[in-house]
Amino acid sequence: MNKADLSDVYRGYIACLNQQDWSRLDRFVDEKVSRNGQEIRLSGYREMLERDFSEIPDLHFNIQLVISDPPYLASRLLFDCTPKGMFLGLPVNGKRVSFTENVFYEFREGKIAQVWSVVDKAAIEAQL
């Protein structure tokens, strides 16, 4: 897969998340996906996303930056949202917060197999 194709697949994945189209998630995410070094499998990944959208009803993934170097892709995502209660151990409780997430992905056979994610928690803390 070349750089442009990998970026296109990633943008399709982000659209899938924003549409909460969980029936299509397996087109983008490998059955044995790992997140931050722990295998959570596709079912666990989907549960994580469903929980995120339940706890943050206005959640929307906004791509700020994408760098593709197959089989890897790096992305900086921007969030401007209103978590209902606790978020990352912080008492957000309905306050609108803006923050970024830096995410690295490894793709295998056109699907996300590994995810390494770092959320800018300090940015959230500064807004509370």
CNS distance restraints for C-alpha pairs under 8 A (distance, minus, plus):
assign (resid   1 and name CA) (resid   5 and name CA) 6.05 0.50 0.50
assign (resid   1 and name CA) (resid   6 and name CA) 6.26 0.50 0.50
assign (resid   1 and name CA) (resid  70 and name CA) 6.77 0.50 0.50
assign (resid   1 and name CA) (resid  71 and name CA) 7.60 0.50 0.50
assign (resid   1 and name CA) (resid 110 and name CA) 7.35 0.50 0.50
assign (resid   2 and name CA) (resid   6 and name CA) 6.19 0.50 0.50
assign (resid   2 and name CA) (resid  70 and name CA) 6.50 0.50 0.50
assign (resid   3 and name CA) (resid   7 and name CA) 6.20 0.50 0.50
assign (resid   3 and name CA) (resid  68 and name CA) 5.28 0.50 0.50
assign (resid   3 and name CA) (resid  69 and name CA) 6.08 0.50 0.50
assign (resid   3 and name CA) (resid  70 and name CA) 6.13 0.50 0.50
assign (resid   4 and name CA) (resid   8 and name CA) 6.17 0.50 0.50
assign (resid   4 and name CA) (resid  68 and name CA) 7.66 0.50 0.50
assign (resid   5 and name CA) (resid   9 and name CA) 6.23 0.50 0.50
assign (resid   6 and name CA) (resid  10 and name CA) 6.22 0.50 0.50
assign (resid   6 and name CA) (resid  68 and name CA) 6.79 0.50 0.50
assign (resid   6 and name CA) (resid  70 and name CA) 7.01 0.50 0.50
assign (resid   6 and name CA) (resid  71 and name CA) 7.98 0.50 0.50
assign (resid   6 and name CA) (resid  73 and name CA) 7.62 0.50 0.50
assign (resid   6 and name CA) (resid 110 and name CA) 7.49 0.50 0.50
assign (resid   7 and name CA) (resid  11 and name CA) 6.20 0.50 0.50
assign (resid   7 and name CA) (resid  66 and name CA) 7.32 0.50 0.50
assign (resid   7 and name CA) (resid  67 and name CA) 7.93 0.50 0.50
assign (resid   7 and name CA) (resid  68 and name CA) 6.37 0.50 0.50
assign (resid   7 and name CA) (resid  73 and name CA) 7.67 0.50 0.50
assign (resid   8 and name CA) (resid  12 and name CA) 6.23 0.50 0.50
assign (resid   9 and name CA) (resid  13 and name CA) 6.25 0.50 0.50
assign (resid   9 and name CA) (resid  28 and name CA) 7.36 0.50 0.50
assign (resid   9 and name CA) (resid 110 and name CA) 7.55 0.50 0.50
assign (resid  10 and name CA) (resid  14 and name CA) 6.29 0.50 0.50
assign (resid  10 and name CA) (resid  28 and name CA) 7.89 0.50 0.50
assign (resid  11 and name CA) (resid  15 and name CA) 6.19 0.50 0.50
assign (resid  12 and name CA) (resid  16 and name CA) 6.16 0.50 0.50
assign (resid  13 and name CA) (resid  17 and name CA) 6.36 0.50 0.50
assign (resid  13 and name CA) (resid  25 and name CA) 7.46 0.50 0.50
assign (resid  13 and name CA) (resid  28 and name CA) 5.85 0.50 0.50
assign (resid  14 and name CA) (resid  18 and name CA) 6.21 0.50 0.50
assign (resid  14 and name CA) (resid  61 and name CA) 6.68 0.50 0.50
assign (resid  15 and name CA) (resid  19 and name CA) 6.09 0.50 0.50
assign (resid  16 and name CA) (resid  20 and name CA) 5.97 0.50 0.50
assign (resid  16 and name CA) (resid  21 and name CA) 5.35 0.50 0.50
assign (resid  16 and name CA) (resid  22 and name CA) 7.36 0.50 0.50
assign (resid  16 and name CA) (resid  24 and name CA) 6.93 0.50 0.50
assign (resid  16 and name CA) (resid  25 and name CA) 6.82 0.50 0.50
assign (resid  17 and name CA) (resid  21 and name CA) 6.51 0.50 0.50
assign (resid  17 and name CA) (resid  22 and name CA) 7.60 0.50 0.50
assign (resid  17 and name CA) (resid  25 and name CA) 7.91 0.50 0.50
assign (resid  17 and name CA) (resid  49 and name CA) 7.98 0.50 0.50
assign (resid  17 and name CA) (resid  61 and name CA) 7.55 0.50 0.50
assign (resid  18 and name CA) (resid  59 and name CA) 7.81 0.50 0.50
assign (resid  18 and name CA) (resid  60 and name CA) 5.73 0.50 0.50
assign (resid  18 and name CA) (resid  61 and name CA) 6.34 0.50 0.50
assign (resid  21 and name CA) (resid  25 and name CA) 6.92 0.50 0.50
assign (resid  22 and name CA) (resid  46 and name CA) 7.12 0.50 0.50
assign (resid  24 and name CA) (resid  28 and name CA) 7.56 0.50 0.50
assign (resid  25 and name CA) (resid  29 and name CA) 6.11 0.50 0.50
assign (resid  25 and name CA) (resid  46 and name CA) 7.69 0.50 0.50
assign (resid  26 and name CA) (resid  30 and name CA) 6.60 0.50 0.50
assign (resid  26 and name CA) (resid  31 and name CA) 7.29 0.50 0.50
assign (resid  26 and name CA) (resid  42 and name CA) 7.29 0.50 0.50
assign (resid  27 and name CA) (resid 111 and name CA) 7.01 0.50 0.50
assign (resid  28 and name CA) (resid 110 and name CA) 7.23 0.50 0.50
assign (resid  28 and name CA) (resid 111 and name CA) 4.77 0.50 0.50
assign (resid  28 and name CA) (resid 112 and name CA) 6.07 0.50 0.50
assign (resid  29 and name CA) (resid  33 and name CA) 6.74 0.50 0.50
assign (resid  29 and name CA) (resid  42 and name CA) 6.68 0.50 0.50
assign (resid  29 and name CA) (resid 111 and name CA) 4.93 0.50 0.50
assign (resid  29 and name CA) (resid 112 and name CA) 4.57 0.50 0.50
assign (resid  29 and name CA) (resid 113 and name CA) 6.53 0.50 0.50
assign (resid  30 and name CA) (resid  41 and name CA) 7.66 0.50 0.50
assign (resid  30 and name CA) (resid  42 and name CA) 6.49 0.50 0.50
assign (resid  30 and name CA) (resid 108 and name CA) 7.75 0.50 0.50
assign (resid  30 and name CA) (resid 111 and name CA) 5.36 0.50 0.50
assign (resid  30 and name CA) (resid 112 and name CA) 5.56 0.50 0.50
assign (resid  30 and name CA) (resid 113 and name CA) 5.23 0.50 0.50
assign (resid  31 and name CA) (resid  41 and name CA) 5.45 0.50 0.50
assign (resid  31 and name CA) (resid  42 and name CA) 4.75 0.50 0.50
assign (resid  31 and name CA) (resid  43 and name CA) 7.87 0.50 0.50
assign (resid  31 and name CA) (resid 113 and name CA) 7.97 0.50 0.50
assign (resid  32 and name CA) (resid  39 and name CA) 6.56 0.50 0.50
assign (resid  32 and name CA) (resid  40 and name CA) 7.14 0.50 0.50
assign (resid  32 and name CA) (resid  41 and name CA) 4.46 0.50 0.50
assign (resid  32 and name CA) (resid  42 and name CA) 6.31 0.50 0.50
assign (resid  32 and name CA) (resid 113 and name CA) 6.71 0.50 0.50
assign (resid  33 and name CA) (resid  39 and name CA) 5.88 0.50 0.50
assign (resid  33 and name CA) (resid  40 and name CA) 6.19 0.50 0.50
assign (resid  33 and name CA) (resid  41 and name CA) 4.86 0.50 0.50
assign (resid  33 and name CA) (resid  42 and name CA) 6.06 0.50 0.50
assign (resid  33 and name CA) (resid  45 and name CA) 7.64 0.50 0.50
assign (resid  33 and name CA) (resid 112 and name CA) 6.79 0.50 0.50
assign (resid  33 and name CA) (resid 113 and name CA) 4.51 0.50 0.50
assign (resid  33 and name CA) (resid 114 and name CA) 5.61 0.50 0.50
assign (resid  33 and name CA) (resid 115 and name CA) 7.71 0.50 0.50
assign (resid  34 and name CA) (resid  38 and name CA) 5.11 0.50 0.50
assign (resid  34 and name CA) (resid  39 and name CA) 3.92 0.50 0.50
assign (resid  34 and name CA) (resid  40 and name CA) 5.52 0.50 0.50
assign (resid  34 and name CA) (resid  41 and name CA) 6.61 0.50 0.50
assign (resid  34 and name CA) (resid 113 and name CA) 6.32 0.50 0.50
assign (resid  34 and name CA) (resid 114 and name CA) 4.81 0.50 0.50
assign (resid  34 and name CA) (resid 115 and name CA) 6.17 0.50 0.50
assign (resid  35 and name CA) (resid  39 and name CA) 6.34 0.50 0.50
assign (resid  35 and name CA) (resid  40 and name CA) 6.75 0.50 0.50
assign (resid  35 and name CA) (resid 114 and name CA) 5.92 0.50 0.50
assign (resid  35 and name CA) (resid 115 and name CA) 4.68 0.50 0.50
assign (resid  35 and name CA) (resid 116 and name CA) 5.88 0.50 0.50
assign (resid  35 and name CA) (resid 117 and name CA) 7.58 0.50 0.50
assign (resid  36 and name CA) (resid 114 and name CA) 7.75 0.50 0.50
assign (resid  36 and name CA) (resid 115 and name CA) 6.09 0.50 0.50
assign (resid  36 and name CA) (resid 116 and name CA) 4.70 0.50 0.50
assign (resid  36 and name CA) (resid 117 and name CA) 6.51 0.50 0.50
assign (resid  37 and name CA) (resid 114 and name CA) 7.83 0.50 0.50
assign (resid  37 and name CA) (resid 116 and name CA) 7.51 0.50 0.50
assign (resid  40 and name CA) (resid  44 and name CA) 5.02 0.50 0.50
assign (resid  40 and name CA) (resid  45 and name CA) 6.19 0.50 0.50
assign (resid  41 and name CA) (resid  45 and name CA) 6.24 0.50 0.50
assign (resid  42 and name CA) (resid  46 and name CA) 6.10 0.50 0.50
assign (resid  43 and name CA) (resid  47 and name CA) 6.20 0.50 0.50
assign (resid  44 and name CA) (resid  48 and name CA) 6.11 0.50 0.50
assign (resid  45 and name CA) (resid  49 and name CA) 6.35 0.50 0.50
assign (resid  46 and name CA) (resid  50 and name CA) 6.09 0.50 0.50
assign (resid  47 and name CA) (resid  51 and name CA) 6.04 0.50 0.50
assign (resid  48 and name CA) (resid  52 and name CA) 6.20 0.50 0.50
assign (resid  49 and name CA) (resid  53 and name CA) 6.29 0.50 0.50
assign (resid  50 and name CA) (resid  54 and name CA) 6.15 0.50 0.50
assign (resid  51 and name CA) (resid  55 and name CA) 6.08 0.50 0.50
assign (resid  52 and name CA) (resid  56 and name CA) 5.85 0.50 0.50
assign (resid  52 and name CA) (resid  59 and name CA) 7.77 0.50 0.50
assign (resid  53 and name CA) (resid  57 and name CA) 5.31 0.50 0.50
assign (resid  53 and name CA) (resid  58 and name CA) 7.48 0.50 0.50
assign (resid  53 and name CA) (resid  59 and name CA) 6.07 0.50 0.50
assign (resid  55 and name CA) (resid  83 and name CA) 5.85 0.50 0.50
assign (resid  55 and name CA) (resid  84 and name CA) 5.69 0.50 0.50
assign (resid  55 and name CA) (resid  85 and name CA) 7.25 0.50 0.50
assign (resid  56 and name CA) (resid  81 and name CA) 7.00 0.50 0.50
assign (resid  56 and name CA) (resid  82 and name CA) 6.00 0.50 0.50
assign (resid  56 and name CA) (resid  83 and name CA) 4.34 0.50 0.50
assign (resid  56 and name CA) (resid  84 and name CA) 6.04 0.50 0.50
assign (resid  57 and name CA) (resid  82 and name CA) 7.42 0.50 0.50
assign (resid  57 and name CA) (resid  83 and name CA) 7.26 0.50 0.50
assign (resid  57 and name CA) (resid  84 and name CA) 7.85 0.50 0.50
assign (resid  58 and name CA) (resid  81 and name CA) 5.76 0.50 0.50
assign (resid  58 and name CA) (resid  82 and name CA) 6.48 0.50 0.50
assign (resid  59 and name CA) (resid  79 and name CA) 7.31 0.50 0.50
assign (resid  59 and name CA) (resid  80 and name CA) 7.64 0.50 0.50
assign (resid  59 and name CA) (resid  81 and name CA) 5.71 0.50 0.50
assign (resid  59 and name CA) (resid  82 and name CA) 7.62 0.50 0.50
assign (resid  60 and name CA) (resid  79 and name CA) 6.53 0.50 0.50
assign (resid  60 and name CA) (resid  80 and name CA) 7.65 0.50 0.50
assign (resid  60 and name CA) (resid  81 and name CA) 7.53 0.50 0.50
assign (resid  61 and name CA) (resid  77 and name CA) 6.40 0.50 0.50
assign (resid  61 and name CA) (resid  78 and name CA) 6.62 0.50 0.50
assign (resid  61 and name CA) (resid  79 and name CA) 6.24 0.50 0.50
assign (resid  62 and name CA) (resid  77 and name CA) 5.45 0.50 0.50
assign (resid  62 and name CA) (resid  78 and name CA) 5.10 0.50 0.50
assign (resid  62 and name CA) (resid  79 and name CA) 6.43 0.50 0.50
assign (resid  63 and name CA) (resid  75 and name CA) 7.08 0.50 0.50
assign (resid  63 and name CA) (resid  76 and name CA) 6.28 0.50 0.50
assign (resid  63 and name CA) (resid  77 and name CA) 4.74 0.50 0.50
assign (resid  63 and name CA) (resid  78 and name CA) 6.34 0.50 0.50
assign (resid  64 and name CA) (resid  75 and name CA) 7.39 0.50 0.50
assign (resid  64 and name CA) (resid  76 and name CA) 5.45 0.50 0.50
assign (resid  64 and name CA) (resid  77 and name CA) 5.51 0.50 0.50
assign (resid  64 and name CA) (resid  78 and name CA) 6.30 0.50 0.50
assign (resid  65 and name CA) (resid  74 and name CA) 7.95 0.50 0.50
assign (resid  65 and name CA) (resid  75 and name CA) 5.36 0.50 0.50
assign (resid  65 and name CA) (resid  76 and name CA) 5.04 0.50 0.50
assign (resid  65 and name CA) (resid  77 and name CA) 7.14 0.50 0.50
assign (resid  66 and name CA) (resid  73 and name CA) 7.06 0.50 0.50
assign (resid  66 and name CA) (resid  74 and name CA) 5.71 0.50 0.50
assign (resid  66 and name CA) (resid  75 and name CA) 4.48 0.50 0.50
assign (resid  66 and name CA) (resid  76 and name CA) 6.72 0.50 0.50
assign (resid  67 and name CA) (resid  73 and name CA) 5.70 0.50 0.50
assign (resid  67 and name CA) (resid  74 and name CA) 5.12 0.50 0.50
assign (resid  67 and name CA) (resid  75 and name CA) 6.40 0.50 0.50
assign (resid  68 and name CA) (resid  72 and name CA) 6.21 0.50 0.50
assign (resid  68 and name CA) (resid  73 and name CA) 4.43 0.50 0.50
assign (resid  68 and name CA) (resid  74 and name CA) 6.44 0.50 0.50
assign (resid  69 and name CA) (resid  73 and name CA) 5.88 0.50 0.50
assign (resid  70 and name CA) (resid 107 and name CA) 7.60 0.50 0.50
assign (resid  71 and name CA) (resid 106 and name CA) 5.69 0.50 0.50
assign (resid  71 and name CA) (resid 107 and name CA) 5.19 0.50 0.50
assign (resid  71 and name CA) (resid 108 and name CA) 6.96 0.50 0.50
assign (resid  72 and name CA) (resid 104 and name CA) 7.13 0.50 0.50
assign (resid  72 and name CA) (resid 105 and name CA) 5.56 0.50 0.50
assign (resid  72 and name CA) (resid 106 and name CA) 4.60 0.50 0.50
assign (resid  72 and name CA) (resid 107 and name CA) 6.19 0.50 0.50
assign (resid  73 and name CA) (resid 104 and name CA) 5.81 0.50 0.50
assign (resid  73 and name CA) (resid 105 and name CA) 5.20 0.50 0.50
assign (resid  73 and name CA) (resid 106 and name CA) 6.61 0.50 0.50
assign (resid  73 and name CA) (resid 107 and name CA) 7.91 0.50 0.50
assign (resid  74 and name CA) (resid 102 and name CA) 7.46 0.50 0.50
assign (resid  74 and name CA) (resid 103 and name CA) 5.76 0.50 0.50
assign (resid  74 and name CA) (resid 104 and name CA) 4.41 0.50 0.50
assign (resid  74 and name CA) (resid 105 and name CA) 6.30 0.50 0.50
assign (resid  75 and name CA) (resid 102 and name CA) 5.92 0.50 0.50
assign (resid  75 and name CA) (resid 103 and name CA) 5.28 0.50 0.50
assign (resid  75 and name CA) (resid 104 and name CA) 6.41 0.50 0.50
assign (resid  76 and name CA) (resid 100 and name CA) 6.71 0.50 0.50
assign (resid  76 and name CA) (resid 101 and name CA) 5.73 0.50 0.50
assign (resid  76 and name CA) (resid 102 and name CA) 4.62 0.50 0.50
assign (resid  76 and name CA) (resid 103 and name CA) 6.34 0.50 0.50
assign (resid  77 and name CA) (resid 100 and name CA) 5.45 0.50 0.50
assign (resid  77 and name CA) (resid 101 and name CA) 5.14 0.50 0.50
assign (resid  77 and name CA) (resid 102 and name CA) 6.43 0.50 0.50
assign (resid  77 and name CA) (resid 103 and name CA) 7.73 0.50 0.50
assign (resid  78 and name CA) (resid  98 and name CA) 7.37 0.50 0.50
assign (resid  78 and name CA) (resid  99 and name CA) 6.04 0.50 0.50
assign (resid  78 and name CA) (resid 100 and name CA) 4.55 0.50 0.50
assign (resid  78 and name CA) (resid 101 and name CA) 6.62 0.50 0.50
assign (resid  79 and name CA) (resid  97 and name CA) 7.87 0.50 0.50
assign (resid  79 and name CA) (resid  98 and name CA) 5.45 0.50 0.50
assign (resid  79 and name CA) (resid  99 and name CA) 5.42 0.50 0.50
assign (resid  79 and name CA) (resid 100 and name CA) 6.00 0.50 0.50
assign (resid  80 and name CA) (resid  96 and name CA) 6.91 0.50 0.50
assign (resid  80 and name CA) (resid  97 and name CA) 5.69 0.50 0.50
assign (resid  80 and name CA) (resid  98 and name CA) 4.26 0.50 0.50
assign (resid  80 and name CA) (resid  99 and name CA) 6.72 0.50 0.50
assign (resid  81 and name CA) (resid  96 and name CA) 5.39 0.50 0.50
assign (resid  81 and name CA) (resid  97 and name CA) 5.64 0.50 0.50
assign (resid  81 and name CA) (resid  98 and name CA) 6.52 0.50 0.50
assign (resid  82 and name CA) (resid  92 and name CA) 7.89 0.50 0.50
assign (resid  82 and name CA) (resid  93 and name CA) 7.99 0.50 0.50
assign (resid  82 and name CA) (resid  94 and name CA) 5.23 0.50 0.50
assign (resid  82 and name CA) (resid  95 and name CA) 5.53 0.50 0.50
assign (resid  82 and name CA) (resid  96 and name CA) 4.39 0.50 0.50
assign (resid  82 and name CA) (resid  97 and name CA) 6.26 0.50 0.50
assign (resid  83 and name CA) (resid  87 and name CA) 6.55 0.50 0.50
assign (resid  83 and name CA) (resid  92 and name CA) 6.33 0.50 0.50
assign (resid  83 and name CA) (resid  93 and name CA) 6.39 0.50 0.50
assign (resid  83 and name CA) (resid  94 and name CA) 5.37 0.50 0.50
assign (resid  83 and name CA) (resid  95 and name CA) 6.97 0.50 0.50
assign (resid  83 and name CA) (resid  96 and name CA) 7.34 0.50 0.50
assign (resid  84 and name CA) (resid  92 and name CA) 7.10 0.50 0.50
assign (resid  84 and name CA) (resid  93 and name CA) 5.01 0.50 0.50
assign (resid  84 and name CA) (resid  94 and name CA) 4.60 0.50 0.50
assign (resid  84 and name CA) (resid  95 and name CA) 7.90 0.50 0.50
assign (resid  85 and name CA) (resid  91 and name CA) 6.16 0.50 0.50
assign (resid  85 and name CA) (resid  92 and name CA) 5.68 0.50 0.50
assign (resid  85 and name CA) (resid  93 and name CA) 3.94 0.50 0.50
assign (resid  85 and name CA) (resid  94 and name CA) 6.31 0.50 0.50
assign (resid  86 and name CA) (resid  90 and name CA) 5.24 0.50 0.50
assign (resid  86 and name CA) (resid  91 and name CA) 4.60 0.50 0.50
assign (resid  86 and name CA) (resid  92 and name CA) 5.60 0.50 0.50
assign (resid  86 and name CA) (resid  93 and name CA) 6.22 0.50 0.50
assign (resid  87 and name CA) (resid  91 and name CA) 6.54 0.50 0.50
assign (resid  87 and name CA) (resid  92 and name CA) 6.22 0.50 0.50
assign (resid  88 and name CA) (resid 121 and name CA) 7.45 0.50 0.50
assign (resid  90 and name CA) (resid 125 and name CA) 7.39 0.50 0.50
assign (resid  92 and name CA) (resid 128 and name CA) 6.91 0.50 0.50
assign (resid  95 and name CA) (resid 128 and name CA) 7.88 0.50 0.50
assign (resid  97 and name CA) (resid 124 and name CA) 6.21 0.50 0.50
assign (resid  97 and name CA) (resid 127 and name CA) 6.61 0.50 0.50
assign (resid  98 and name CA) (resid 123 and name CA) 7.44 0.50 0.50
assign (resid  98 and name CA) (resid 124 and name CA) 6.82 0.50 0.50
assign (resid  99 and name CA) (resid 119 and name CA) 7.57 0.50 0.50
assign (resid  99 and name CA) (resid 120 and name CA) 6.04 0.50 0.50
assign (resid  99 and name CA) (resid 121 and name CA) 7.55 0.50 0.50
assign (resid  99 and name CA) (resid 123 and name CA) 5.84 0.50 0.50
assign (resid  99 and name CA) (resid 124 and name CA) 6.26 0.50 0.50
assign (resid 100 and name CA) (resid 119 and name CA) 6.09 0.50 0.50
assign (resid 100 and name CA) (resid 120 and name CA) 5.61 0.50 0.50
assign (resid 101 and name CA) (resid 117 and name CA) 6.81 0.50 0.50
assign (resid 101 and name CA) (resid 118 and name CA) 5.61 0.50 0.50
assign (resid 101 and name CA) (resid 119 and name CA) 4.27 0.50 0.50
assign (resid 101 and name CA) (resid 120 and name CA) 6.06 0.50 0.50
assign (resid 102 and name CA) (resid 117 and name CA) 5.88 0.50 0.50
assign (resid 102 and name CA) (resid 118 and name CA) 5.32 0.50 0.50
assign (resid 102 and name CA) (resid 119 and name CA) 6.46 0.50 0.50
assign (resid 103 and name CA) (resid 115 and name CA) 6.87 0.50 0.50
assign (resid 103 and name CA) (resid 116 and name CA) 5.60 0.50 0.50
assign (resid 103 and name CA) (resid 117 and name CA) 4.46 0.50 0.50
assign (resid 103 and name CA) (resid 118 and name CA) 6.44 0.50 0.50
assign (resid 104 and name CA) (resid 115 and name CA) 5.76 0.50 0.50
assign (resid 104 and name CA) (resid 116 and name CA) 5.11 0.50 0.50
assign (resid 104 and name CA) (resid 117 and name CA) 6.53 0.50 0.50
assign (resid 105 and name CA) (resid 112 and name CA) 6.39 0.50 0.50
assign (resid 105 and name CA) (resid 113 and name CA) 7.35 0.50 0.50
assign (resid 105 and name CA) (resid 114 and name CA) 5.54 0.50 0.50
assign (resid 105 and name CA) (resid 115 and name CA) 4.67 0.50 0.50
assign (resid 105 and name CA) (resid 116 and name CA) 6.49 0.50 0.50
assign (resid 106 and name CA) (resid 112 and name CA) 5.91 0.50 0.50
assign (resid 106 and name CA) (resid 113 and name CA) 5.67 0.50 0.50
assign (resid 106 and name CA) (resid 114 and name CA) 4.99 0.50 0.50
assign (resid 106 and name CA) (resid 115 and name CA) 6.66 0.50 0.50
assign (resid 107 and name CA) (resid 111 and name CA) 5.08 0.50 0.50
assign (resid 107 and name CA) (resid 112 and name CA) 4.47 0.50 0.50
assign (resid 107 and name CA) (resid 113 and name CA) 5.36 0.50 0.50
assign (resid 107 and name CA) (resid 114 and name CA) 7.05 0.50 0.50
assign (resid 108 and name CA) (resid 112 and name CA) 6.45 0.50 0.50
assign (resid 108 and name CA) (resid 113 and name CA) 5.95 0.50 0.50
assign (resid 120 and name CA) (resid 124 and name CA) 7.10 0.50 0.50
assign (resid 121 and name CA) (resid 125 and name CA) 6.29 0.50 0.50
assign (resid 122 and name CA) (resid 126 and name CA) 6.16 0.50 0.50
assign (resid 123 and name CA) (resid 127 and name CA) 6.69 0.50 0.50
assign (resid 124 and name CA) (resid 128 and name CA) 6.71 0.50 0.50
